[in-house]
Amino acid sequence: MMKTRYLAAAVLLAFLALPSLEAQTKKRLAILPFSGGSGQDGETISVLLSNQRALLNAFTVQPRNSAIDRIMGEQQFQRQSGLINSDAISEIGKLNTADLVVSGYIARLGTTNLLIISIVDVTEVQQIAGVYQTYRSIEEIRGLLPDLSQRLVQASQKEYQNLPGLAIPSFTVPANVNANDAMVLAQILATEIVNLGRYAVFPRNNSVDDVIKEHQFQRSGQTATTMALGTSRSIDYILSSSVMSLGRMNMFGAQILSIEKGEMIVGTDREYQDISDGLNKNLMRDIARELTAGVGGSAQTPEKAPRRTREPREPKEPKEYEPNDPKLWTIGASVGSTFIQPVVVATIHGTVAPTRYSFFDIGLDAGFFSIWYPSYLGTDGRTRISGEISNYTSLYPFVHYALFVPFPRRGGWYIGAGAGWMLSFFDFNGEDGRYVGSTTDSSFFIDAKTGFNIGNVVDLSYTMRTNFYGALHKFSVGYTYRFKGSKKGGEE
């Protein structure tokens, strides 16, 4: 009996100890205040991120302490445009007894903002995950962070111990190129390479710069020593980036160089006009894919691959997308009414977005039925035929141009104006109910329109239509099919 009690007590203690053992296996994560942005946006986003359930389940999130604030005040925490300064992050992480450090930067892109978030391994001074997302206002952040934090967790769980080391040194930007745009695009490129899981990426820091100097010294033939980062990892390759001006365009080029052989393994380049252009066209994602296409088993596999003890899993690309693309491309149909003439309106239409946050709405209204009139007045205000309208149909092709404000997740609000030409057909009966005649009428109308696209599926709209002799008020509800938005990394 006594043994049974001891056994039960031991089982109970083991059960109670499970949560603490699980907590000990979790890596400790420190989240730093984000730089850039306006006012307290960076501080706000870092606080909201620290409360995300995905991060709390995957890591032990560490509170910030006064030592971190002191270091951030003494050092240049983030290099220009949010490029990671891993030396500062490493020191901050060690003072905070953290294994991983999350840092972020907010860049302004015209009427929108770009949020870049990175996770750095403090011990290896290595970037292991990153995401980026565009947003319009700080109010949207709360709705975006759950997805961003989940993507960070997924990316950080990839295996990177046996991957070849890739250093990303600092690079200079010509005076005639926007340095902020170039630096932000460079950080996005590093994030894309990290998330593809083909290289262990070591961001810009003093140790990496020392390795580059040593690499140049090696190429002079005076030494054959491969420098390390001051950690257990060595650098095998270097990502060399360059930016140059091409008239009104800029060109971003990137190459991967082998330290051991002192030669280029692969290289590619893309043209861009500004940072928004680079993001919308996914230029950095395309460059990252081309640079890493030969890693992991193809004929172009770099020399480091044979040293792996086992073949790494083919990584799944992170699900990166713009939750709500600011371009509205749809086709759809709706039904509505003016409650006078026509009583029933069926519409088919489609939207085409030539620019962000605006679109053309092109469609056709088909109208049916009319209320009873003792006489029909033409659009010029004169009586055409006296009697009751027995049959009424109309066709109204139209074109509208509207401005579009997307909701944080799906859908949006729009407002615009346009015009169309209405062609109407009437049959009349006299007072005795007999057919007395038919007529047609055509008229040019000006439209003002507003409405909501809900969940990229349901469309609710109101249209005020006038030919300057009177006005029609059309209310309609319909279904829309919205074409896929542009995929982003980091948002769309």
Secondary structure, DSSP 8 states (H G I E B T S, - for coil): -HHHHHHHHHHHHHHHHHHHHHHHHSEEEEE---EESSTTHHHHHHHHHHT-HHHHHHEEEE---HHHHHHHHHS--B-GGG-B-HHHHHHHHHHTT-SEEEEEEEEEETTEEEEEEEEEETTTTEEEEEEEEEESSGGGHHHHHHHHHHHHHHHHTS--TTS-EEE-------TTS-HHHHHHHHHHHHHHHHHHTSSEEE-SSHHHHHHHHHHHHHHTTS-----B-SSS-B--EEEEEEEEEETTEEEEEEEEEETTTTEEEEEEEEEESSHHHHHHTTHHHHHHHHHHTTTTSSTT--TTGGG-SS------------TT-SS--EEEEEEEE-SSSSSEEEEEEEEE-SSTTEEEEEEEEEEE-----SEEE-TTS-EEEESEEEEEEEEEEEEEEEEEEE-SSSEEEEEEEEEEEEEEEEEEE-TTS-EEEEEEEEEEEEEEEEEEEETTTEEEEEEEEE-SS-EEEEEEEEEEEE----------
